[in-house]
């Protein structure tokens, strides 16, 4: 079976792909994008804490960056498009906060997805405007 990290990343990709406004979903950090807006999924710093002698709580984290091309539209239009898309993305993860249907490895139990907007970014060299959304995904891991 695939690792929990890969399974979670694939589920995030599936959720994003279902949002019609997103033209491309990538799981590598390259900025070779074929359509806009595009979503790029990369791992983010993770945390873990021991719940008991045989149970850990892991916080898997992923950063989703949504890019809009400023050459196709001006800054104002790009920002308005990203405002709407940000809400669509947050709504999609809020509506399925336990990733229904996900099959994690034995001993892993899905708890919840916590999405949060983290920052706006502008890449002047490539004329892109972006918004970063961090997903913190809580998973209980049985160590016995």
TORVODREN-63427 format. One line per field, with one value per residue: residue number from 1; residue in three letters; z, y, x of N, C-alpha, C in turn. Coordinates in pm, whole numbers, plus 50000, padded with zeros to 5 digits. Layout:
BEGIN
k	NUM,...
r	ALA,...
n_z	Z,...
n_y	Y,...
n_x	X,...
ca_z	Z,...
ca_y	Y,...
ca_x	X,...
c_z	Z,...
c_y	Y,...
c_x	X,...
END
This chain:
BEGIN
k	1,2,3,4,5,6,7,8,9,10,11,12,13,14,15,16,17,18,19,20,21,22,23,24,25,26,27,28,29,30,31,32,33,34,35,36,37,38,39,40,41,42,43,44,45,46,47,48,49,50,51,52,53,54,55,56,57,58,59,60,61,62,63,64,65,66,67,68,69,70,71,72,73,74,75,76,77,78,79,80,81,82,83,84,85,86,87,88,89,90,91,92,93,94,95,96,97,98,99,100,101,102,103,104,105,106,107,108,109,110,111,112,113,114,115,116,117,118,119,120,121,122,123,124,125,126,127,128,129,130,131,132,133,134,135,136,137,138,139,140,141,142,143,144
r	UNK,UNK,UNK,UNK,UNK,UNK,UNK,UNK,UNK,UNK,UNK,UNK,UNK,UNK,UNK,UNK,UNK,UNK,UNK,UNK,UNK,UNK,UNK,UNK,UNK,UNK,UNK,UNK,UNK,UNK,UNK,UNK,UNK,UNK,UNK,UNK,UNK,UNK,UNK,UNK,UNK,UNK,UNK,UNK,UNK,UNK,UNK,UNK,UNK,UNK,UNK,UNK,UNK,UNK,UNK,UNK,UNK,UNK,UNK,UNK,UNK,UNK,UNK,UNK,UNK,UNK,UNK,UNK,UNK,UNK,UNK,UNK,UNK,UNK,UNK,UNK,UNK,UNK,UNK,UNK,UNK,UNK,UNK,UNK,UNK,UNK,UNK,UNK,UNK,UNK,UNK,UNK,UNK,UNK,UNK,UNK,UNK,UNK,UNK,UNK,UNK,UNK,UNK,UNK,UNK,UNK,UNK,UNK,UNK,UNK,UNK,UNK,UNK,UNK,UNK,UNK,UNK,UNK,UNK,UNK,UNK,UNK,UNK,UNK,UNK,UNK,UNK,UNK,UNK,UNK,UNK,UNK,UNK,UNK,UNK,UNK,UNK,UNK,UNK,UNK,UNK,UNK,UNK,UNK
n_z	50000,49940,50090,50376,50339,50055,49987,50112,49975,49715,49755,49814,49566,49411,49522,49452,49172,49115,49130,48915,48824,48843,48632,48610,48807,48997,49139,49188,49242,49019,48803,48555,48403,48254,48225,48358,48637,48822,49038,49274,49461,49746,49999,50343,50649,50912,51210,51516,51794,52095,52201,52374,52518,52307,52092,51849,51748,51440,51240,50932,50670,50397,50139,49932,49644,49460,49141,48936,48616,48546,48303,48145,48266,48442,48755,48932,48833,48854,49131,49216,49097,49234,49496,49484,49409,49622,49827,49720,49732,50010,50098,49976,50116,50376,50358,50344,50573,50680,50477,50330,50235,50208,50220,50441,50543,50747,51091,51083,51140,51013,51120,51095,50856,50841,50689,50604,50506,50410,50285,50045,49731,49498,49192,49026,48810,48653,48616,48779,49010,49330,49577,49888,50047,50339,50431,50715,50829,51044,51182,51351,51479,51536,51738,51830
n_y	49882,50229,50507,50696,50969,50998,50900,51090,51322,51254,51249,51517,51625,51509,51634,51902,51883,51838,52087,52304,52553,52542,52493,52331,52085,52023,51818,51883,52117,52281,52566,52540,52579,52491,52604,52845,52938,52765,52491,52404,52148,52092,51935,52049,52180,51942,51812,51619,51445,51260,51071,50866,50573,50401,50540,50793,51135,51265,51544,51595,51804,52016,52241,52434,52609,52848,52969,53255,53392,53700,53820,53743,53865,54169,54290,54352,54198,53944,53920,53926,53690,53502,53546,53440,53174,53089,53078,52875,52656,52637,52585,52333,52165,52206,52092,51823,51723,51497,51351,51157,50819,50772,50558,50474,50344,50041,50088,50362,50638,50859,51189,51477,51752,52061,52352,52652,52988,53113,53303,53567,53576,53719,53679,53846,53800,53593,53689,53616,53585,53468,53260,53111,52820,52643,52310,52136,51816,51601,51294,50993,50761,50427,50270,50018
n_x	50084,50041,50220,50102,50134,50145,49891,49724,49808,49724,49447,49395,49461,49257,49029,49081,49090,48826,48713,48580,48680,48956,49222,49448,49613,49891,50150,50410,50679,50736,50706,50603,50336,50028,49779,49546,49345,49602,49680,49922,50059,50246,50454,50445,50591,50566,50405,50411,50273,50290,50022,49964,50120,50101,49998,50007,49962,49958,50032,49989,50099,50025,50099,49908,49933,49775,49786,49753,49766,49902,49927,49717,49506,49453,49595,49381,49160,49273,49307,49037,48943,49098,49008,48745,48803,48959,48767,48603,48779,48837,48576,48533,48710,48617,48363,48412,48558,48675,48777,48611,48581,48852,49134,49353,49679,49696,49628,49628,49425,49198,49138,49074,49059,49212,49185,49364,49414,49721,49898,49944,50108,50337,50488,50705,50880,50770,50523,50302,50032,49958,49796,49843,49740,49728,49699,49629,49638,49497,49591,49551,49779,49826,50052,50093
ca_z	50000,49934,50218,50416,50276,49915,49983,50145,49864,49604,49789,49795,49421,49366,49564,49371,49033,49104,49127,48772,48792,48840,48501,48622,48943,48991,49269,49192,49260,48901,48760,48415,48416,48121,48227,48480,48752,48845,49178,49295,49594,49796,50144,50432,50777,50985,51354,51576,51940,52153,52276,52478,52490,52180,51999,51814,51665,51337,51165,50797,50619,50255,50093,49799,49590,49343,49060,48830,48525,48539,48163,48092,48328,48526,48897,48994,48792,48910,49274,49231,49062,49343,49611,49463,49407,49760,49899,49665,49784,50154,50109,49938,50226,50492,50337,50360,50662,50717,50352,50320,50136,50204,50276,50490,50585,50874,51210,51063,51145,50973,51219,51034,50773,50885,50590,50645,50408,50475,50233,49904,49675,49362,49128,48919,48693,48566,48607,48844,49142,49391,49715,49950,50145,50408,50487,50823,50830,51169,51169,51468,51437,51637,51740,51884
ca_y	50000,50355,50575,50786,51100,50992,50883,51219,51413,51216,51291,51663,51645,51472,51740,52021,51854,51846,52228,52337,52674,52512,52436,52232,52051,51960,51781,51914,52262,52357,52667,52516,52561,52489,52675,52923,52923,52635,52456,52326,52088,52047,51911,52160,52127,51859,51797,51497,51441,51132,51076,50765,50488,50329,50621,50924,51222,51326,51655,51604,51938,52039,52378,52444,52744,52872,53073,53320,53464,53843,53865,53718,53962,54261,54258,54357,54080,53825,53913,53888,53548,53423,53555,53342,53039,53058,53034,52744,52554,52620,52518,52192,52091,52214,52003,51683,51740,51370,51283,51036,50721,50754,50432,50490,50217,49983,50159,50506,50679,50997,51266,51596,51842,52200,52442,52790,53071,53157,53422,53604,53587,53770,53642,53945,53747,53515,53759,53535,53618,53343,53253,52985,52762,52532,52208,52053,51696,51526,51150,50917,50645,50322,50221,49881
ca_x	50000,50114,50239,49994,50159,50104,49745,49666,49834,49637,49311,49392,49458,49123,48937,49110,49055,48680,48672,48582,48756,49099,49256,49555,49656,50023,50206,50553,50690,50775,50609,50567,50192,49966,49652,49525,49433,49664,49707,50044,50055,50376,50453,50480,50641,50469,50424,50356,50281,50250,49896,49977,50236,50084,49921,50061,49882,50041,49974,50044,50072,50047,50076,49847,49947,49691,49847,49677,49853,49870,49929,49582,49417,49527,49604,49248,49082,49338,49274,48896,48932,49156,48916,48638,48859,48999,48647,48563,48872,48811,48446,48547,48773,48527,48248,48454,48672,48738,48816,48529,48624,48997,49181,49489,49739,49650,49674,49614,49285,49176,49063,49013,49136,49198,49244,49385,49483,49842,49963,49938,50242,50346,50613,50714,50952,50682,50394,50199,49982,49916,49753,49882,49648,49792,49609,49681,49555,49523,49577,49594,49859,49837,50190,50102
c_z	50000,50073,50248,50349,50132,49903,50013,50032,49746,49630,49772,49646,49364,49400,49477,49225,49012,49101,48983,48736,48781,48711,48508,48769,48928,49131,49268,49190,49135,48864,48611,48413,48279,48114,48359,48509,48766,48994,49184,49440,49632,49946,50220,50563,50856,51132,51398,51727,51989,52235,52393,52441,52358,52075,51977,51734,51567,51267,51032,50743,50472,50226,49951,49755,49463,49269,48954,48747,48517,48397,48098,48144,48413,48671,48962,48960,48851,49057,49295,49201,49175,49470,49600,49472,49546,49839,49850,49723,49932,50176,50080,50051,50353,50480,50352,50450,50711,50595,50337,50208,50130,50273,50312,50528,50719,50990,51200,51059,51115,51080,51154,50949,50820,50781,50646,50534,50477,50418,50086,49855,49535,49310,49008,48793,48598,48555,48663,48978,49202,49532,49767,50054,50207,50462,50595,50839,50952,51149,51297,51420,51555,51629,51790,51775
c_y	50124,50416,50666,50923,51101,50980,51017,51320,51383,51258,51442,51694,51616,51582,51864,52002,51866,51990,52276,52456,52649,52438,52327,52211,51975,51923,51790,52065,52342,52457,52657,52478,52575,52562,52746,52938,52778,52616,52369,52280,52044,52020,52038,52099,52056,51852,51662,51510,51307,51152,50980,50678,50412,50407,50756,51002,51289,51435,51661,51742,51947,52184,52370,52589,52752,52991,53124,53403,53610,53896,53843,53820,54055,54217,54254,54236,53952,53809,53871,53740,53461,53432,53447,53199,52996,53008,52898,52632,52529,52548,52368,52110,52096,52115,51856,51680,51610,51288,51151,50947,50698,50624,50446,50354,50170,50060,50310,50540,50828,51068,51387,51672,51985,52291,52584,52866,53126,53284,53444,53617,53645,53736,53734,53892,53672,53574,53677,53597,53487,53361,53115,52945,52644,52439,52133,51936,51613,51378,51086,50790,50550,50262,50078,49776
c_x	50089,50125,50120,50011,50112,49951,49675,49686,49742,49492,49295,49382,49321,49021,48956,49068,48904,48628,48691,48670,48906,49131,49362,49588,49787,50068,50359,50567,50729,50665,50583,50420,50127,49832,49633,49377,49482,49687,49831,50044,50196,50366,50493,50531,50531,50504,50368,50365,50228,50123,49898,50097,50222,50005,49992,49958,49978,49962,50049,50007,50109,50018,50022,49866,49865,49751,49750,49775,49810,49871,49792,49482,49503,49524,49466,49164,49140,49304,49129,48877,48986,49073,48809,48690,48903,48879,48599,48649,48846,48678,48457,48609,48689,48412,48285,48578,48736,48779,48742,48581,48774,49034,49329,49547,49683,49711,49664,49465,49274,49094,48996,49114,49107,49264,49259,49457,49607,49901,49932,50081,50233,50484,50632,50785,50860,50542,50279,50159,49932,49865,49790,49779,49721,49684,49684,49585,49593,49491,49627,49664,49871,49976,50204,50110
END
